[in-house]
Each structure stands twice: as C-alpha cells, then as structure tokens.
C-alpha cells in the first residue's frame, strides 16, 4: 500500500450534510485528519474558532493569499474561504488521509495543482429535501437561503467534474461508501510508483 496519505475534497450544496458526514467518518475510522479552513464570515451559533473554521479578518485573509499560505481560496456569498497549506502537507507526509471541505471553485484549484486529489460531491436525495434542510436550520434569513439555493443551481453545472457522487440519504451507508472510496485510492497504480519500481528491480535480479 501507498504510505503517503490521500487528499480528499468534499464539496456539495449548502445543506447536503457534508459536515455531518465528515464528523461521522472521523469518529469511526482512525486514519483521517480534517483540514480546517479559514474564513472571513462570522461564526454561527455554537461554532468555535479553530474547530469549525479559523475565523479571520479580511485583511488577514488577503495577507495569507499574498504570502502563498493557502492551497486554494474562493469567495462564496460575499465571504472568503481558504485552505491553509502547511497542516495538510504535513498530515499527508505522515500517512494520514486528509479531508477538505471546500466549494467547487476551490476543489478544482486543488485538483489542478494536485492531480491525485480525490474529488467527492455530496448531494441530498432531492432538491426538495435540500430546501427543507436549509429552512430547518433556523439560523439564516430568507434572503440567505434564497442565495444558497441560487448558488446550488450554479454548482449543479459542475457536478460531473468530480470523481465521485455520493447521495447523503442514509448516513451510515454514506459513511461506509466514502471510506471505501478513499481507501481504494491507496491501491491506484499512479500512487504506487515506488512499489512498482521496487518489484521490477527485484524481478530483474532473478533473471
């Protein structure tokens, strides 16, 4: 097996349950690390700085962009989001499979820079269920909900650019599927170059 970790980007419509899915995956399996993004948006009730996000001022975020401290960054509904580079690269080198929850714009940036990244798009079983989940949060105004639904229409245009689509209807089943998808990446020939070369050399020694 490839000892280096796999980088996995999860995207999906707001309200698709990405956060719940990743939390369950981290609780059930030991070899995952969660990348915590930076954002300029205000914390929601119950969110803690350094747990859900690193909440930073816009000036600080722009400084991180200038100093190339982010693997990707994007603007979503008027707020900036980005992935700090050092933590992710360190976890991958230590053999951890790293989960990143970022939007499509950022996901495609990551895929371009790191082609072996696995892109997974998480979606609800129906558009009606998506709307119900957004409304059921009780933390956002009607205007914000409308903006998120409009954004979902735009995001749907790029779903086919992902490696995998997961319908988040049954959480246990979805977690098991996601775990299987990620672990299978360790056996890809593209990630086994050193193992392949070692086997070739050993075989040649017998002839």
Order of alpha helices (4+ residues) and beta strands (2+ residues): beta-alpha-beta-beta-beta-alpha-beta-beta-alpha-beta-alpha-beta-alpha-alpha-beta-alpha-alpha
